[in-house]
Amino acid sequence: MLKFLSSIGLALFLIASMAGMAVIATIVGNDSVYTSVPFLGLVVAFWLNLLLCTIKLLPQLKIMWRRNITDITDTTLGYDCYVGNEENLAQLHKYLQKGKYHIEEEQKETQTKIFAKKNKLSLLAPHMLHVAILIILLGGAVIFMTTTSGGVFGYVDSESNLPMSVRQAIGDKSAEPIERGEKSDDYLSVQDFQTVYDEKGQIDNWVTRFDLTIDQQQVVTNGETKVNAPYRYQNMMIYQNSYGNHYEAIITGGEDAGGYVLPDGQHNFLADGEKTLMFKGLSDGRVLLKVFKVDTEGAEEVLIGQVVEPGDIVAIEEGVTIEYLRSKPYTILEVKVSKGSGIVLFGFLLACVASLLFWLGRYREIMVIAENEGNIAIKVVCKNKMVLESIQKELDQQLQKG
């Protein structure tokens, strides 16, 4: 049973199953697949499979790590034989030293034994990679179970409270519900929002700059978040989610008299129920004011269409005017707090180290039994067939065959 649970065959089946579900989720467009019980069950099964596989391989790693000259037996079965003379032995020493092998040598009355090994650290690479994947999956599970998120709406040059769930997740034990309009101890101050254009004049990104205050202490000054480049503060990630403009105006006269902040492009009915009012931002940065007449069937007819600037006053009807004050750009940020990001990062760094060890080269051994009055027997051990054949070819070129 243990053999099956730790088998490569089971691992391939689980990976193929997860990949199949991911493909289906992509085609259908249903991200909930990744949080479904079947998918999470496959992930847990793969994690256990990899853990058991790693544990099963540890005894072999221990044996290979401790191998030394005492592991050379007197039998030469499986060895290649070369002419036993001083010139060949000296050439062999030169080859091993040039290849930067770690060399152990034992001389007896009738023979000399040499045990040379190289890239010992690469023995750790596959096991380290297994552990790295286990850690990454574990970190992902912690993130899945502990992530708390919430949206923050903020005008430029204004302060916006962090959501209650986020405040509690970052460890603010004093976090309590507050009334609308009150300021909490934890908030974002939006300093600026910009649409960034590339050299061709096309939109490149959207950027929000902000200050962050936690427990009345400003912990971030002029932080920056943009699409696909969230800002990180400890275990908090701040994402650029959305943006837009509202327009501030004052209506004078009539039943609609008062101050308003109106969304971009939204048709707003006036008190008489026969007209709608709309502000719309244009691509060149200007603002268009439109007033429509609405018939009983809901069809609209444009009564006023005028580009306005701050301070402009437009007559809507007799005795009623609207003064456009300013645009109020806003940004919507998503704040996520999770406790597994550091675990995932550690797993990723460990995987990078494992990859580096793979890149440095495969572990190889060269065992030599040189009889004082006989041939030199050499055996090369390496799991990489190409490396093994390359070493044997080099030895054949430099030493005389027996």
C-alpha positions in Angstrom: 0.0 0.0 0.0 2.8 2.4 0.9 4.6 1.6 -2.3 1.5 2.6 -4.3 0.8 5.8 -2.3 4.4 6.9 -2.9 4.6 5.8 -6.5 5.3 8.0 -9.6 2.4 6.4 -11.3 0.0 7.8 -8.7 1.7 11.2 -8.9 1.3 11.3 -12.7 -2.4 10.4 -12.4 -3.0 13.1 -9.8 -1.2 15.8 -11.8 -3.1 14.8 -15.0 -6.4 15.0 -13.1 -5.6 18.4 -11.7 -4.5 19.6 -15.1 -7.6 18.3 -16.7 -9.8 20.1 -14.2 -7.8 23.3 -14.7 -8.3 23.1 -18.5 -12.1 22.5 -18.1 -12.3 25.5 -15.6 -10.5 27.7 -18.2 -12.7 26.7 -21.1 -15.9 27.0 -19.1 -14.7 30.1 -17.3 -15.5 28.8 -13.8 -12.8 29.7 -11.3 -14.8 28.0 -8.4 -13.3 24.7 -9.7 -10.1 25.5 -7.9 -11.9 25.7 -4.5 -14.1 22.7 -5.1 -13.9 19.6 -2.9 -12.7 17.3 -5.8 -9.9 19.7 -6.8 -8.7 20.3 -3.3 -8.9 16.5 -2.6 -6.5 15.9 -5.5 -4.1 18.6 -4.2 -4.1 17.0 -0.7 -3.6 13.5 -2.3 -0.7 14.8 -4.4 0.9 16.5 -1.3 0.7 13.2 0.6 2.1 11.3 -2.4 5.0 13.6 -2.7 5.7 13.5 1.1 5.7 9.7 1.2 7.9 9.6 -1.9 10.4 12.0 -0.3 10.5 10.0 3.0 11.0 6.8 1.0 14.1 8.2 -0.8 15.8 9.4 2.4 17.6 6.1 3.2 19.1 6.0 -0.3 20.2 9.6 0.1 21.9 8.8 3.4 23.8 5.8 1.8 24.9 7.9 -1.2 26.0 10.8 1.0 28.2 8.6 3.2 29.9 6.7 0.4 33.7 6.6 0.6 36.7 4.5 -0.2 35.6 1.7 2.1 32.7 1.0 -0.3 35.2 -0.3 -2.9 35.2 -4.0 -2.8 38.1 -6.2 -4.1 36.0 -7.6 -6.9 36.4 -5.9 -10.3 33.2 -7.2 -11.8 31.7 -4.4 -13.9 35.0 -2.4 -14.0 36.8 -1.4 -17.2 40.4 -2.5 -17.4 43.3 -0.4 -18.5 47.1 -1.1 -18.7 48.6 -1.0 -15.2 51.6 1.2 -15.4 52.9 4.3 -13.7 52.1 6.5 -16.7 48.4 5.5 -16.8 48.1 6.0 -13.0 49.7 9.4 -13.2 47.4 10.3 -16.1 44.4 9.2 -14.1 45.5 11.4 -11.1 45.9 14.3 -13.4 42.5 13.8 -15.0 40.8 13.6 -11.5 42.6 16.7 -10.3 41.7 18.7 -13.4 38.1 17.7 -13.1 38.1 18.9 -9.4 37.1 15.6 -8.0 37.3 15.0 -4.2 39.9 12.2 -4.1 40.4 9.5 -1.4 43.4 7.1 -1.9 44.4 4.0 0.0 47.6 2.1 -0.7 48.3 -1.5 0.3 51.1 -3.9 -0.4 49.5 -5.4 -3.5 47.1 -2.7 -4.7 46.0 1.0 -4.6 42.4 2.1 -4.3 41.1 5.5 -5.4 37.6 6.8 -4.7 36.8 10.1 -6.5 33.5 11.9 -6.3 32.2 15.2 -7.6 29.1 17.4 -7.2 28.0 15.8 -3.9 25.6 18.6 -3.2 23.6 17.7 -6.3 22.4 14.6 -4.4 20.3 16.9 -2.4 18.7 18.6 -5.4 15.7 16.2 -6.1 14.9 15.9 -2.4 15.2 19.7 -1.9 12.9 20.2 -4.9 10.4 17.8 -3.4 10.5 19.7 -0.1 10.2 23.0 -1.8 7.0 21.9 -3.6 5.6 20.5 -0.3 6.3 23.9 1.3 4.7 25.9 -1.6 1.6 23.7 -1.4 1.4 24.1 2.4 1.8 27.8 2.0 -1.0 27.9 -0.5 -3.2 26.0 1.9 -2.4 28.5 4.6 -3.2 31.4 2.3 -6.5 29.7 1.2 -7.6 29.2 4.9 -6.4 32.6 6.3 -6.9 35.1 3.5 -9.1 38.1 4.3 -9.9 40.7 1.8 -12.0 43.8 1.4 -12.4 46.8 -0.9 -11.4 50.4 -0.2 -13.0 53.2 -2.1 -11.2 56.6 -2.0 -11.1 60.0 -3.6 -7.8 61.6 -4.3 -6.7 63.7 -1.3 -9.1 61.8 1.0 -8.8 59.2 3.8 -10.7 55.8 3.6 -11.0 53.3 6.4 -9.8 49.8 6.0 -12.6 47.2 6.1 -13.3 45.8 9.6 -12.3 42.2 8.5 -8.9 43.5 7.3 -8.4 45.5 10.4 -9.0 42.4 12.6 -6.8 40.2 10.3 -3.8 42.5 10.7 -4.0 42.1 14.5 -5.9 45.3 15.5 -7.5 43.8 18.6 -9.2 47.2 19.3 -11.0 47.1 15.9 -14.6 47.8 16.5 -17.5 48.7 14.1 -17.6 52.5 13.5 -20.4 54.8 12.3 -20.5 56.0 8.7 -18.3 59.0 8.3 -16.1 58.3 11.4 -12.4 57.6 11.0 -10.8 54.5 12.4 -7.2 53.9 13.5 -6.4 52.0 10.3 -6.9 53.9 7.0 -5.6 54.7 3.6 -4.9 58.2 2.4 -5.1 58.4 -1.4 -2.5 60.9 -2.6 -2.8 60.5 -6.3 -4.3 58.5 -9.1 -3.1 58.5 -12.7 -3.7 56.8 -16.0 -0.2 56.1 -17.4 0.3 56.1 -21.2 3.1 54.5 -23.2 5.2 56.0 -25.9 2.5 55.4 -28.5 -0.1 57.2 -26.5 -1.9 54.0 -25.5 -2.9 53.2 -21.9 -0.2 51.4 -20.2 -1.4 51.1 -16.6 -3.3 52.7 -13.7 -1.4 53.8 -10.7 -2.6 54.8 -7.2 -0.2 56.4 -4.7 -1.2 56.4 -1.1 -0.1 56.5 2.6 -1.1 53.8 5.0 -1.8 54.3 8.7 -2.1 51.4 11.1 -3.1 51.9 14.8 -2.6 55.7 14.2 1.0 55.1 13.0 1.8 56.0 9.4 3.6 52.9 8.2 3.7 53.6 4.5 4.5 56.9 2.8 3.9 57.4 -0.9 3.2 53.7 -1.5 2.4 52.7 -5.1 0.1 50.0 -6.5 -0.8 49.4 -10.1 -2.4 46.6 -12.2 -0.4 43.4 -12.0 2.0 45.1 -9.5 0.4 45.1 -6.0 2.0 46.9 -3.1 3.1 44.6 -0.2 3.3 45.6 3.4 4.2 42.7 5.7 1.4 40.2 5.2 -0.9 42.7 3.4 -1.2 43.1 -0.4 -2.9 46.1 -1.9 -4.2 45.7 -5.4 -5.4 48.2 -8.0 -8.9 47.0 -8.6 -10.9 49.8 -10.4 -11.1 53.5 -10.9 -13.3 56.3 -12.2 -14.6 59.8 -11.9 -17.4 61.5 -10.1 -18.5 65.0 -10.8 -19.4 67.6 -8.2 -22.0 70.2 -9.1 -24.5 72.6 -7.6 -28.1 73.0 -8.8 -29.7 76.4 -8.0 -33.4 77.0 -8.1 -36.3 74.6 -8.3 -36.9 71.4 -6.4 -33.5 70.0 -7.2 -31.6 72.8 -5.5 -28.5 71.5 -3.7 -25.0 70.0 -4.1 -24.5 66.7 -5.9 -21.7 64.3 -6.6 -22.7 62.4 -9.8 -21.2 59.2 -11.2 -19.6 59.3 -14.7 -22.1 58.5 -17.5 -25.1 57.9 -15.2 -28.4 59.3 -16.1 -29.9 61.0 -13.0 -33.6 61.9 -13.0 -34.6 65.5 -12.0 -37.5 66.1 -9.6 -40.0 66.7 -12.4 -39.4 63.1 -13.6 -39.3 64.4 -17.2 -35.6 65.1 -17.5 -32.3 63.4 -16.8 -28.9 64.9 -16.1 -25.5 63.3 -17.0 -21.8 64.1 -16.8 -19.4 62.2 -19.1 -15.7 62.3 -19.2 -14.2 62.6 -22.7 -11.0 61.0 -23.9 -9.2 64.3 -24.1 -9.9 65.0 -20.4 -12.8 67.4 -20.9 -16.2 66.9 -19.4 -19.5 66.8 -21.3 -22.8 67.8 -19.6 -26.0 66.5 -21.1 -29.6 67.1 -20.2 -32.2 64.8 -21.7 -36.0 64.9 -22.0 -37.6 61.5 -21.3 -41.0 60.6 -22.8 -43.5 58.2 -21.3 -42.0 55.3 -23.1 -38.5 56.0 -21.8 -37.0 57.4 -25.0 -34.6 60.3 -24.5 -34.1 63.4 -26.5 -31.0 65.6 -25.9 -32.0 69.1 -24.7 -28.5 70.3 -23.7 -25.1 69.0 -24.7 -22.2 71.2 -23.7 -18.6 70.7 -22.7 -18.0 72.3 -19.3 -15.1 73.4 -17.2 -14.9 74.1 -13.5 -17.0 77.2 -12.7 -19.2 77.0 -15.8 -22.9 77.7 -15.1 -25.5 76.2 -17.5 -29.3 77.0 -17.5 -31.3 73.8 -17.4 -34.6 75.5 -17.6 -36.1 78.8 -16.6 -35.0 79.7 -13.1 -32.8 76.6 -12.7 -29.1 76.4 -13.3 -26.3 73.9 -12.7 -22.8 74.9 -11.8 -20.0 72.4 -12.6 -17.4 72.5 -9.8 -14.9 69.8 -10.4 -14.2 66.2 -11.2 -13.5 63.9 -8.3 -11.3 61.0 -9.5 -11.5 57.9 -7.3 -9.8 54.6 -7.0 -11.0 51.3 -5.7 -8.3 49.1 -4.1 -8.5 45.6 -2.9 -6.7 44.8 0.3 -5.8 41.2 1.1 -4.2 39.9 4.3 -2.9 36.3 4.5 -0.3 34.5 6.6 1.0 32.1 4.1 2.9 34.4 1.6 6.2 34.0 3.5 5.9 30.2 3.4 5.3 30.2 -0.3 8.2 32.6 -0.8 10.5 30.4 1.2 9.4 27.3 -0.8 10.1 29.2 -4.0 13.6 30.2 -2.9 14.3 26.6 -1.9 13.2 25.5 -5.4 15.6 28.0 -6.9 18.5 26.6 -4.8 17.5 23.0 -5.9 17.5 24.1 -9.5 20.9 25.7 -9.1 22.2 22.4 -7.7 20.8 20.6 -10.7 22.5 23.1 -13.0 25.9 22.7 -11.3 26.0 19.1 -12.5 25.0 15.5 -11.6 26.8 13.5 -8.9 29.4 11.1 -10.2 31.8 8.6 -8.7 35.0 7.0 -10.1 36.3 3.9 -8.3 39.7 2.6 -9.1 41.5 -0.6 -8.1 45.1 -0.5 -9.3 47.0 -3.8 -8.9 50.8 -3.4 -8.4 51.5 -6.0 -11.0 48.3 -6.0 -13.0 45.7 -3.8 -14.7 44.0 -0.7 -13.5 40.3 -1.4 -13.0 37.9 1.7 -13.2 34.2 1.9 -12.6 32.2 5.1 -13.2 28.9 5.6 -11.4 26.4 8.3 -12.6 22.7 8.3 -13.1 22.9 10.6 -16.1 23.6 8.4 -19.1 25.1 11.2 -21.1 27.5 12.2 -18.4 28.5 8.6 -17.8 29.3 8.0 -21.4 31.2 11.2 -21.6 33.4 10.3 -18.6 34.1 6.8 -20.0 35.0 8.3 -23.4 37.4 10.7 -21.8 39.1 7.9 -19.8 39.4 5.8 -23.0 41.1 8.7 -24.8 43.6 9.3 -22.0 44.4 5.8 -20.7 45.6 2.7 -22.5 43.1 -0.1 -22.5 44.2 -3.4 -20.9 
